Amino acid sequence: MTMAKLAFLGMGVMGAPMAGHLQKAGHEVTVYNRTAARAQDWVNAHGGAMATTPRAAATGADFVMACVGNDDDLRSVCLGDDGAFAGMGSGTVFVDHTTVSAKVTAELYAAADTKQVSFVDAPISGGQAGAENGQLSIMCGGDQGAYDRAEPIMQAYAKLCRRIGESGAGQMTKMCNQIAIAGVVQGLSEALHFAEKAGLDGRAVVEVISQGAAGSWQMSNRYETMLDDHFDHGFATDWMRKDLGICLETANENGASLPVTALVDQFYKDVQKMGGGRWDTSSLFKRLRNIG
C-alpha cells in the first residue's frame, strides 16, 4: 500500500488508537484535538505531528479522518475558516468515522463537493477494544471512487470495511446496528434479571443458553460484568441515547416503526437519571435490579 499524508481529527477513546494504527502502518499522520493536551499525548506516544486547528492538520493531506462527538462537533471541524475543508485540496478525501445524522452527512457531502473534495461517511462498530486492536467494522456511504481510494487506508484498523451505498448509507447502516443492539441488550438484561429472581446461577444459565439460539455477542462479552455490577466496559449510555435519538428522528422521516427502540431509549433515560450516563450500555440490567 502506498503511504499517504493523513490528518486525524479527534483524539478520543476511538480516534486516538485509530490514528495510532495509521502511524504504525507507516503513514505520515498529523492529529488535531479540541483539547490540545490530548493531541500532544498522542504525539508523545506515537510520533507524528499535531496541529492547532483542523485546517492546519488538513493542509497538504491526501486523506482527512475524523472521529468526534456529534453533529455540531463534526460541523465545527469541517466548516469555517479554521475547518478542515478550508485546508483540503481538490481531489482529497474526507472520511467521517463519527456516528452522526444522515442530515449533517448530506450537508457536509454537499459542502465538500463545492470544493472538489470527496466525503465518505464511515461510522464504526466494535467499541474501544475494537479500535485498540484494529478490529473495527466500518460501514460506508459515498461515491465509489472515493471509497476505493480510502478503503486501503481504513484497513489499518478494520476487521471489515464495506461500502453499503451512496452518501448517507453508512450512517443509516450504523443506525441499524444501534437498533439491533438496543433490543438485544434489553432482552439479555431481562433474562439475567429473571434468572436472579428465580434463584438460578446466572453464569450457569448463560453457559447453557449461549450455545443455542439465545446466544449473542452481548451475551458472550457482557454477561459476567453485568452480573458483577461492573458497567465501565464499553459504549456509554449518554452516547447510546444520542444514537437512538438519531434513529428515532430518522424513523419519523422515513416511516419506519421502531417501538422496541423507542421503549429501550426511555429505559436508558432511566439509567441516566440513576447517574449512569457514563455506564456502558449493558447497564439496562442495573436498572432492572434497582426496580426490584
C-alpha positions as a Markdown table, in Angstrom:
| # | Residue | x | y | z |
|---|---|---|---|---|
| 1 | Met | 0.0 | 0.0 | 0.0 |
| 2 | Thr | 1.2 | 3.5 | -0.9 |
| 3 | Met | 2.0 | 5.6 | 2.2 |
| 4 | Ala | -0.1 | 8.7 | 2.5 |
| 5 | Lys | -0.1 | 12.1 | 4.2 |
| 6 | Leu | -3.0 | 11.9 | 6.7 |
| 7 | Ala | -4.8 | 14.1 | 9.2 |
| 8 | Phe | -6.9 | 12.7 | 12.0 |
| 9 | Leu | -9.3 | 14.9 | 13.9 |
| 10 | Gly | -10.5 | 13.8 | 17.3 |
| 11 | Met | -8.3 | 12.1 | 19.9 |
| 12 | Gly | -11.0 | 10.4 | 22.0 |
| 13 | Val | -11.1 | 6.7 | 23.1 |
| 14 | Met | -11.7 | 5.7 | 19.5 |
| 15 | Gly | -9.8 | 8.3 | 17.5 |
| 16 | Ala | -6.5 | 8.1 | 19.3 |
| 17 | Pro | -5.9 | 4.3 | 18.8 |
| 18 | Met | -7.2 | 4.5 | 15.2 |
| 19 | Ala | -4.7 | 7.3 | 14.4 |
| 20 | Gly | -2.0 | 5.2 | 16.1 |
| 21 | His | -2.7 | 2.3 | 13.8 |
| 22 | Leu | -2.3 | 4.6 | 10.8 |
| 23 | Gln | 1.0 | 5.9 | 12.1 |
| 24 | Lys | 2.2 | 2.4 | 12.8 |
| 25 | Ala | 1.3 | 1.4 | 9.2 |
| 26 | Gly | 3.8 | 3.9 | 8.0 |
| 27 | His | 1.6 | 6.8 | 7.1 |
| 28 | Glu | 2.5 | 10.4 | 7.9 |
| 29 | Val | -0.1 | 11.4 | 10.4 |
| 30 | Thr | -1.0 | 14.9 | 11.8 |
| 31 | Val | -3.6 | 14.9 | 14.6 |
| 32 | Tyr | -5.9 | 17.6 | 15.9 |
| 33 | Asn | -8.0 | 17.6 | 19.1 |
| 34 | Arg | -10.1 | 20.4 | 20.6 |
| 35 | Thr | -8.2 | 19.9 | 23.9 |
| 36 | Ala | -4.6 | 20.2 | 22.7 |
| 37 | Ala | -3.1 | 18.2 | 25.6 |
| 38 | Arg | -4.7 | 15.0 | 24.2 |
| 39 | Ala | -3.1 | 15.6 | 20.8 |
| 40 | Gln | 0.2 | 16.2 | 22.5 |
| 41 | Asp | -0.1 | 13.0 | 24.4 |
| 42 | Trp | -0.8 | 11.1 | 21.2 |
| 43 | Val | 2.3 | 12.6 | 19.6 |
| 44 | Asn | 4.4 | 11.7 | 22.6 |
| 45 | Ala | 3.2 | 8.1 | 22.4 |
| 46 | His | 3.2 | 7.6 | 18.6 |
| 47 | Gly | 5.3 | 10.2 | 16.9 |
| 48 | Gly | 3.8 | 12.1 | 14.0 |
| 49 | Ala | 2.7 | 15.7 | 14.4 |
| 50 | Met | -0.1 | 17.8 | 15.9 |
| 51 | Ala | -1.8 | 20.9 | 14.6 |
| 52 | Thr | -3.7 | 23.7 | 16.5 |
| 53 | Thr | -6.7 | 23.8 | 14.0 |
| 54 | Pro | -8.4 | 21.3 | 11.8 |
| 55 | Arg | -7.4 | 23.4 | 8.8 |
| 56 | Ala | -3.8 | 23.3 | 9.7 |
| 57 | Ala | -4.0 | 19.5 | 10.2 |
| 58 | Ala | -5.7 | 19.0 | 6.8 |
| 59 | Thr | -3.5 | 21.3 | 4.7 |
| 60 | Gly | -1.5 | 19.1 | 2.4 |
| 61 | Ala | -3.2 | 15.9 | 3.5 |
| 62 | Asp | -4.3 | 13.2 | 1.0 |
| 63 | Phe | -7.0 | 12.0 | 3.4 |
| 64 | Val | -8.6 | 13.6 | 6.5 |
| 65 | Met | -10.2 | 11.2 | 9.0 |
| 66 | Ala | -12.5 | 12.4 | 11.8 |
| 67 | Cys | -13.9 | 10.7 | 14.9 |
| 68 | Val | -15.6 | 13.4 | 17.1 |
| 69 | Gly | -18.7 | 13.5 | 19.3 |
| 70 | Asn | -21.9 | 14.6 | 17.4 |
| 71 | Asp | -23.3 | 16.6 | 14.5 |
| 72 | Asp | -22.2 | 20.0 | 15.9 |
| 73 | Asp | -18.7 | 18.7 | 16.7 |
| 74 | Leu | -18.4 | 17.4 | 13.1 |
| 75 | Arg | -19.6 | 20.7 | 11.6 |
| 76 | Ser | -17.1 | 22.6 | 13.7 |
| 77 | Val | -14.1 | 20.6 | 12.5 |
| 78 | Cys | -15.2 | 20.7 | 8.8 |
| 79 | Leu | -16.6 | 24.2 | 8.2 |
| 80 | Gly | -15.4 | 27.7 | 8.7 |
| 81 | Asp | -12.1 | 29.5 | 8.2 |
| 82 | Asp | -10.3 | 27.1 | 10.6 |
| 83 | Gly | -12.2 | 24.0 | 9.4 |
| 84 | Ala | -10.6 | 21.0 | 7.6 |
| 85 | Phe | -12.4 | 21.8 | 4.3 |
| 86 | Ala | -10.6 | 25.1 | 4.1 |
| 87 | Gly | -7.3 | 23.3 | 4.1 |
| 88 | Met | -8.1 | 20.4 | 1.8 |
| 89 | Gly | -7.1 | 20.4 | -1.8 |
| 90 | Ser | -9.0 | 19.3 | -4.9 |
| 91 | Gly | -9.3 | 15.5 | -5.2 |
| 92 | Thr | -8.6 | 14.8 | -1.5 |
| 93 | Val | -11.0 | 12.6 | 0.6 |
| 94 | Phe | -12.6 | 13.3 | 4.0 |
| 95 | Val | -13.6 | 10.2 | 5.9 |
| 96 | Asp | -16.0 | 10.7 | 8.8 |
| 97 | His | -16.0 | 7.9 | 11.4 |
| 98 | Thr | -18.3 | 9.8 | 13.8 |
| 99 | Thr | -21.9 | 8.5 | 14.3 |
| 100 | Val | -24.0 | 11.4 | 13.2 |
| 101 | Ser | -27.3 | 12.1 | 11.5 |
| 102 | Ala | -27.9 | 11.5 | 7.8 |
| 103 | Lys | -28.9 | 15.1 | 7.7 |
| 104 | Val | -25.4 | 16.5 | 8.6 |
| 105 | Thr | -23.8 | 13.9 | 6.3 |
| 106 | Ala | -25.8 | 15.2 | 3.4 |
| 107 | Glu | -25.0 | 18.8 | 4.3 |
| 108 | Leu | -21.2 | 18.1 | 4.5 |
| 109 | Tyr | -21.1 | 15.9 | 1.4 |
| 110 | Ala | -22.6 | 18.9 | -0.5 |
| 111 | Ala | -20.2 | 21.4 | 1.1 |
| 112 | Ala | -17.2 | 19.2 | 0.4 |
| 113 | Asp | -18.3 | 18.8 | -3.2 |
| 114 | Thr | -18.2 | 22.5 | -3.9 |
| 115 | Lys | -14.5 | 22.4 | -3.0 |
| 116 | Gln | -14.0 | 19.2 | -5.2 |
| 117 | Val | -13.3 | 17.3 | -2.0 |
| 118 | Ser | -14.9 | 13.8 | -1.6 |
| 119 | Phe | -16.8 | 13.0 | 1.6 |
| 120 | Val | -17.2 | 9.4 | 2.8 |
| 121 | Asp | -19.5 | 8.6 | 5.8 |
| 122 | Ala | -17.8 | 5.7 | 7.6 |
| 123 | Pro | -19.2 | 5.1 | 11.1 |
| 124 | Ile | -17.7 | 2.3 | 13.1 |
| 125 | Ser | -18.7 | -0.5 | 15.4 |
| 126 | Gly | -16.5 | -2.6 | 17.7 |
| 127 | Gly | -16.1 | -0.2 | 20.7 |
| 128 | Gln | -12.9 | 0.9 | 22.4 |
| 129 | Ala | -11.4 | -2.6 | 22.3 |
| 130 | Gly | -12.1 | -2.8 | 18.5 |
| 131 | Ala | -10.3 | 0.5 | 18.0 |
| 132 | Glu | -7.3 | -0.5 | 20.1 |
| 133 | Asn | -7.0 | -3.9 | 18.4 |
| 134 | Gly | -7.6 | -2.6 | 14.9 |
| 135 | Gln | -10.7 | -4.8 | 14.6 |
| 136 | Leu | -13.5 | -2.3 | 13.7 |
| 137 | Ser | -16.4 | -2.9 | 11.4 |
| 138 | Ile | -16.7 | 0.1 | 9.1 |
| 139 | Met | -19.9 | 0.8 | 7.2 |
| 140 | Cys | -19.5 | 3.3 | 4.4 |
| 141 | Gly | -21.5 | 5.6 | 2.2 |
| 142 | Gly | -20.3 | 7.8 | -0.6 |
| 143 | Asp | -19.0 | 7.8 | -4.1 |
| 144 | Gln | -17.5 | 4.5 | -5.2 |
| 145 | Gly | -14.2 | 6.2 | -6.4 |
| 146 | Ala | -13.7 | 8.0 | -3.1 |
| 147 | Tyr | -14.4 | 4.8 | -1.2 |
| 148 | Asp | -12.0 | 2.8 | -3.3 |
| 149 | Arg | -9.2 | 5.3 | -2.5 |
| 150 | Ala | -10.0 | 5.4 | 1.2 |
| 151 | Glu | -10.5 | 1.7 | 1.8 |
| 152 | Pro | -6.9 | 0.7 | 1.9 |
| 153 | Ile | -6.2 | 3.5 | 4.4 |
| 154 | Met | -9.0 | 2.3 | 6.7 |
| 155 | Gln | -7.7 | -1.3 | 6.6 |
| 156 | Ala | -5.2 | -0.2 | 9.3 |
| 157 | Tyr | -7.9 | -0.5 | 11.9 |
| 158 | Ala | -10.6 | -2.5 | 10.1 |
| 159 | Lys | -11.8 | -6.1 | 10.6 |
| 160 | Leu | -14.5 | -5.5 | 7.9 |
| 161 | Cys | -14.9 | -2.4 | 5.7 |
| 162 | Arg | -17.7 | -2.2 | 3.2 |
| 163 | Arg | -19.4 | 0.4 | 1.1 |
| 164 | Ile | -23.2 | 0.0 | 1.5 |
| 165 | Gly | -24.3 | 2.7 | -1.0 |
| 166 | Glu | -24.4 | 6.4 | -1.8 |
| 167 | Ser | -23.7 | 9.2 | 0.7 |
| 168 | Gly | -25.6 | 8.6 | 4.0 |
| 169 | Ala | -25.8 | 4.8 | 3.6 |
| 170 | Gly | -23.0 | 4.3 | 6.1 |
| 171 | Gln | -24.9 | 6.3 | 8.8 |
| 172 | Met | -28.2 | 4.6 | 8.0 |
| 173 | Thr | -26.4 | 1.2 | 8.5 |
| 174 | Lys | -24.9 | 2.4 | 11.8 |
| 175 | Met | -28.5 | 3.2 | 12.9 |
| 176 | Cys | -29.5 | -0.4 | 12.1 |
| 177 | Asn | -26.6 | -1.5 | 14.3 |
| 178 | Gln | -27.7 | 0.5 | 17.3 |
| 179 | Ile | -31.4 | -0.5 | 16.8 |
| 180 | Ala | -30.3 | -4.2 | 16.9 |
| 181 | Ile | -28.1 | -3.7 | 19.9 |
| 182 | Ala | -30.8 | -1.9 | 22.0 |
| 183 | Gly | -33.3 | -4.8 | 21.8 |
| 184 | Val | -30.7 | -7.5 | 22.4 |
| 185 | Val | -29.2 | -5.8 | 25.5 |
| 186 | Gln | -32.7 | -5.3 | 27.0 |
| 187 | Gly | -33.5 | -9.0 | 26.3 |
| 188 | Leu | -30.3 | -10.1 | 27.9 |
| 189 | Ser | -30.9 | -7.9 | 30.9 |
| 190 | Glu | -34.4 | -9.3 | 31.4 |
| 191 | Ala | -33.1 | -12.9 | 31.1 |
| 192 | Leu | -30.4 | -12.3 | 33.7 |
| 193 | His | -32.9 | -10.4 | 36.0 |
| 194 | Phe | -35.4 | -13.3 | 35.6 |
| 195 | Ala | -32.7 | -15.8 | 36.5 |
| 196 | Glu | -31.8 | -13.9 | 39.7 |
| 197 | Lys | -35.5 | -13.7 | 40.7 |
| 198 | Ala | -35.9 | -17.4 | 40.1 |
| 199 | Gly | -32.9 | -18.1 | 42.3 |
| 200 | Leu | -30.7 | -19.5 | 39.5 |
| 201 | Asp | -27.0 | -19.2 | 39.0 |
| 202 | Gly | -26.8 | -16.6 | 36.2 |
| 203 | Arg | -23.4 | -17.9 | 35.0 |
| 204 | Ala | -24.7 | -21.5 | 34.7 |
| 205 | Val | -27.8 | -20.3 | 32.9 |
| 206 | Val | -25.7 | -18.3 | 30.3 |
| 207 | Glu | -23.3 | -21.2 | 29.9 |
| 208 | Val | -26.2 | -23.3 | 28.6 |
| 209 | Ile | -28.4 | -20.8 | 26.7 |
| 210 | Ser | -25.4 | -19.1 | 25.0 |
| 211 | Gln | -24.8 | -22.3 | 23.0 |
| 212 | Gly | -28.2 | -22.1 | 21.3 |
| 213 | Ala | -30.5 | -19.6 | 19.6 |
| 214 | Ala | -30.3 | -17.1 | 22.5 |
| 215 | Gly | -26.5 | -16.6 | 22.0 |
| 216 | Ser | -25.2 | -13.2 | 21.0 |
| 217 | Trp | -22.1 | -11.0 | 21.1 |
| 218 | Gln | -23.6 | -9.1 | 24.0 |
| 219 | Met | -24.2 | -12.3 | 26.0 |
| 220 | Ser | -20.7 | -13.6 | 25.4 |
| 221 | Asn | -18.9 | -10.4 | 26.1 |
| 222 | Arg | -21.1 | -8.7 | 28.8 |
| 223 | Tyr | -22.9 | -11.2 | 30.9 |
| 224 | Glu | -20.1 | -11.6 | 33.5 |
| 225 | Thr | -19.6 | -7.9 | 34.0 |
| 226 | Met | -23.4 | -7.4 | 34.2 |
| 227 | Leu | -23.7 | -10.0 | 36.9 |
| 228 | Asp | -20.7 | -8.5 | 38.8 |
| 229 | Asp | -22.3 | -5.0 | 38.6 |
| 230 | His | -19.5 | -3.5 | 36.6 |
| 231 | Phe | -20.6 | -1.1 | 33.9 |
| 232 | Asp | -17.4 | 0.6 | 32.7 |
| 233 | His | -16.6 | -1.8 | 29.9 |
| 234 | Gly | -17.8 | -0.2 | 26.7 |
| 235 | Phe | -20.0 | 2.3 | 24.9 |
| 236 | Ala | -21.5 | 4.9 | 27.3 |
| 237 | Thr | -25.3 | 5.3 | 27.8 |
| 238 | Asp | -25.1 | 9.0 | 27.0 |
| 239 | Trp | -23.7 | 8.2 | 23.6 |
| 240 | Met | -26.2 | 5.4 | 23.0 |
| 241 | Arg | -29.1 | 7.9 | 23.8 |
| 242 | Lys | -27.6 | 10.3 | 21.2 |
| 243 | Asp | -27.5 | 7.5 | 18.6 |
| 244 | Leu | -31.0 | 6.2 | 19.4 |
| 245 | Gly | -32.3 | 9.8 | 19.2 |
| 246 | Ile | -30.9 | 9.9 | 15.6 |
| 247 | Cys | -32.5 | 6.5 | 14.8 |
| 248 | Leu | -35.9 | 7.6 | 16.1 |
| 249 | Glu | -35.8 | 11.0 | 14.3 |
| 250 | Thr | -34.8 | 9.3 | 11.1 |
| 251 | Ala | -37.6 | 6.7 | 11.5 |
| 252 | Asn | -40.1 | 9.6 | 11.8 |
| 253 | Glu | -38.8 | 10.8 | 8.4 |
| 254 | Asn | -38.7 | 7.5 | 6.5 |
| 255 | Gly | -41.8 | 5.9 | 8.1 |
| 256 | Ala | -40.0 | 3.0 | 9.9 |
| 257 | Ser | -41.7 | 1.7 | 13.0 |
| 258 | Leu | -39.3 | 1.3 | 16.0 |
| 259 | Pro | -41.5 | 0.5 | 19.0 |
| 260 | Val | -38.8 | -1.5 | 20.9 |
| 261 | Thr | -36.1 | 1.1 | 20.2 |
| 262 | Ala | -38.3 | 3.9 | 21.5 |
| 263 | Leu | -39.0 | 1.9 | 24.6 |
| 264 | Val | -35.4 | 1.0 | 25.3 |
| 265 | Asp | -34.4 | 4.6 | 24.7 |
| 266 | Gln | -36.7 | 5.5 | 27.7 |
| 267 | Phe | -35.1 | 2.8 | 29.8 |
| 268 | Tyr | -31.7 | 4.4 | 29.0 |
| 269 | Lys | -33.2 | 7.7 | 30.1 |
| 270 | Asp | -33.9 | 6.0 | 33.4 |
| 271 | Val | -30.3 | 4.9 | 33.6 |
| 272 | Gln | -29.2 | 8.5 | 33.1 |
| 273 | Lys | -31.5 | 9.6 | 36.0 |
| 274 | Met | -29.8 | 7.0 | 38.1 |
| 275 | Gly | -26.5 | 8.8 | 37.4 |
| 276 | Gly | -25.4 | 6.2 | 34.9 |
| 277 | Gly | -24.8 | 8.4 | 31.8 |
| 278 | Arg | -21.2 | 7.1 | 31.6 |
| 279 | Trp | -22.1 | 3.5 | 32.4 |
| 280 | Asp | -21.9 | 1.2 | 29.4 |
| 281 | Thr | -25.0 | 0.1 | 27.5 |
| 282 | Ser | -25.3 | -3.2 | 29.5 |
| 283 | Ser | -26.4 | -1.0 | 32.5 |
| 284 | Leu | -30.0 | -1.8 | 31.5 |
| 285 | Phe | -29.5 | -4.7 | 33.8 |
| 286 | Lys | -28.7 | -2.4 | 36.7 |
| 287 | Arg | -32.0 | -0.5 | 36.0 |
| 288 | Leu | -33.9 | -3.8 | 36.4 |
| 289 | Arg | -32.0 | -4.7 | 39.6 |
| 290 | Asn | -32.9 | -1.3 | 41.0 |
| 291 | Ile | -36.6 | -1.7 | 40.2 |
| 292 | Gly | -36.5 | -4.7 | 42.5 |
